[in-house]
Amino acid sequence: MARLRWVLLGLLGVVLLGWPLVVNEPFLAHIGTLVLLYCIGAASLHLILRTGHLSLGHAAFLGLGGYTSALLTTSLGWPFVPAFLASGLVPAAVAAIVGPILLRLRGVYFVLITFTLGEVVRLVFNDWQSLTGGADGIFRIPPPHPLLVDKRAYYYFALAMATVCVGIVARILSSQTGRYVDAIREGERLAQSSGVPVLRFKVMIFTIACGLVGLQGSLLAHFITFVAPGAYTFNESLNLLVMNVIGGMGGLTGPLIGAAFLTALPEFLRGWVELQRLLYGVVLIVVMLFVPGGLMEVGRRMLTSHRP
């Protein structure tokens, strides 16, 4: 099984690296870049979900990263690298401040308070016109480097960044910290009685997750060269959550599959907005009813059925 996993990872790497060289289509490179960037967001939310908390405010930290990078590069003239690092540090710092308060809550209370936090941050983006440009947002955000104006070049840049960020999430989940996180999800009081500093680990994971999605916000802002409050609504937080549900929350692979599916589908169906909503609903209902393990479970069943 381990050998098969490495073979599949190798094949995936070849495909991700090779297809832009074979298919020279800017639109497909655009979609591929969006898929890679949303893999970062879905994986970062997966970290929070693994602690047993369901966050509906993840888009707020995505927006904090995007606006931080946009403001530093357009208003203050910062180079991309320090602005990019700041786009991760700012949402991580906010998460570290509010985390000890939010993460004491459980269940529906945590869901409601993260939803409220997301709306408060969006309203700040919308109403602080002198800083954020209000509802009009910030235009003409420069690319990270002049060479990255090319769609295919930005795709490879996004691939490198997504590999690093998703790799960080994978390393955390496979480490002792990941085992503590799973123990907290399965039984918080039992984990605490076993000597696990529950709140400290939850705040640490929450901070890392929000920092990573902030980096996605920066990469996305410099890719589409525009940020506005409308890009960081409740729907964006819900999309990141649905990526995890449809892909499967049992492991890190699920959110990545969900991100690819839910990011590419709307781009290919831009002319049929109503059909997008219908397909979203149908896919979500089918997954919840028949394959609660998500698309990962579908693949697992297919592999099992083909075994001799």
C-alpha positions, 0 to 999 in steps of 0.5 A: 500500500505504501509503495502504491501511494508513492507511485501515485504521488510520483505520477501526480507530480509528473502530471502537475509538472508536465501538462502545462508544457503539453497544453499551452492554454492560458485559461487552463493554466488560470484554472490550474493555478486557482486549484493549487491556491485553494488546495492551500486554503482547504488543507489549512481548514482541514487542520482546524477541523481535525481538532473537532472545531467547525469554523465558518470564519476562515475567509476572514483570515484569507482576506487579512492575508490578501489585504495585507499583501495588497496594501503593503505592495501598492501603498507602501511599495514593499517588495513581494517577499516581505509582504508575502511573509507579513500576509501570513504573520498578520492573520496568524497574530490575529488568530493567536489573540482571539484563539484562546477565547474562541477555542474555549467554545464548542459545537454550535457556539464556536460555529456562530462566533466564527461566522460573526468574526468573519462578518465583522472582518468583512465589514471592516474591509467594506467600511474602512474606505481610507485604508481598504478602498471600501466596496471598490477594493484595491486594484492593480496589485503587482505580480510577485515578479515581472516574469510571473505575469505569464499564466503558465509561469504563475502556475509553476510558482503556485505549484511550488507554494502549494507544495510547501504549504500542504507539505507543512500541513502533512508534516504536522498531521504525521507528527506527534502534534498530529497525534495529539490533535486526533486525540483531542478530537476523539476525546478532549477531556480524556486527552487532557487527563492524559497530560495533553495541553489541549488549549495550547495545541488547539491555539497553535493549530488554529494559528498555523491554519490561519497563517497558511490561509493568509498566504493563500490570500496573498498569492490569490491577490497578486494572481488576480491583481484585485481584492474586495470585501465581496471576495471574503464573504460567508460563501467563501468560508462555506466553499472551503468547508464544502471542499473538505466535506465533498473530498472527505475529512478522513485525511489530507487527500480529501480536501485536496480532491475537494478543492480541485473539484469545487474550484475547477467546476465553476470555472468550466460552468461560468456560462451556467450560473444556475446550473452551478448551484444545482450541481453543488446541491446535488453533489453535496446531497449525494455525498452526504447520503451515500458516501459520507467519506467523500470522494476519497471513499469513492476512490477507495471503493473502486480500488477495493472492487478491482482487487483480485 
